[in-house]
Amino acid sequence: MNSSIVLVSAVLASLAAGVLSAYALCATMFRIFRIHATQVAAERNARAAMLTTTATVK
């Protein structure tokens, strides 16, 4: 009986550790993608502003 309680506790602990590490990995990747998306948007806005100013000057 005692060994089955220890086994169930070990299984639940490893499951919780796996879920938490997967959550941390996903949160980190979403943060990285958000930074990349912000950089791409800033570059696109700068390029659009440059095209607008050159079209206005001509």
Backbone torsions as a table, in degrees:
resi	resn	phi	psi	omega
1	MET	NA	-44.9	-178.6
2	ASN	-66.2	-36.6	-178.8
3	SER	-70.1	-31.4	178.4
4	SER	-71.2	-33.4	176.6
5	ILE	-66.5	-42.0	178.3
6	VAL	-65.2	-41.0	179.5
7	LEU	-64.0	-44.9	178.7
8	VAL	-64.1	-40.4	178.2
9	SER	-63.8	-41.0	179.0
10	ALA	-65.5	-40.8	178.8
11	VAL	-64.1	-44.9	179.5
12	LEU	-65.8	-37.5	178.2
13	ALA	-66.3	-41.6	179.2
14	SER	-69.4	-35.0	176.0
15	LEU	-64.0	-44.5	178.6
16	ALA	-63.5	-39.8	179.0
17	ALA	-65.1	-40.2	178.8
18	GLY	-65.4	-43.0	179.2
19	VAL	-64.8	-43.3	179.7
20	LEU	-65.7	-39.6	178.9
21	SER	-69.9	-36.4	176.2
22	ALA	-65.3	-40.5	177.3
23	TYR	-62.2	-43.8	179.7
24	ALA	-63.4	-40.8	178.7
25	LEU	-63.8	-45.7	179.7
26	CYS	-64.6	-42.6	179.7
27	ALA	-62.9	-40.2	179.0
28	THR	-65.7	-44.0	-179.3
29	MET	-66.0	-40.4	177.0
30	PHE	-63.4	-36.5	177.5
31	ARG	-65.2	-41.6	178.6
32	ILE	-64.8	-43.6	179.5
33	PHE	-65.2	-33.8	177.9
34	ARG	-65.7	-41.1	177.8
35	ILE	-62.9	-43.6	179.9
36	HIS	-64.1	-43.2	-179.9
37	ALA	-63.5	-38.0	178.1
38	THR	-64.5	-41.9	179.1
39	GLN	-65.3	-41.2	179.4
40	VAL	-65.5	-41.8	179.0
41	ALA	-63.9	-40.9	179.2
42	ALA	-64.3	-41.0	178.6
43	GLU	-65.9	-40.7	179.4
44	ARG	-65.2	-41.5	178.3
45	ASN	-65.5	-39.0	178.9
46	ALA	-65.8	-41.1	179.0
47	ARG	-65.6	-40.3	178.8
48	ALA	-66.2	-38.8	178.8
49	ALA	-66.3	-37.6	179.3
50	MET	-67.2	-40.4	178.5
51	LEU	-66.6	-36.1	179.0
52	THR	-66.8	-42.4	-178.6
53	THR	-71.3	-35.4	179.0
54	THR	-72.6	-32.4	177.6
55	ALA	-70.7	-34.2	-179.7
56	THR	-73.0	-36.0	-178.0
57	VAL	-70.3	-37.2	-178.5
58	LYS	-72.1	NA	NA
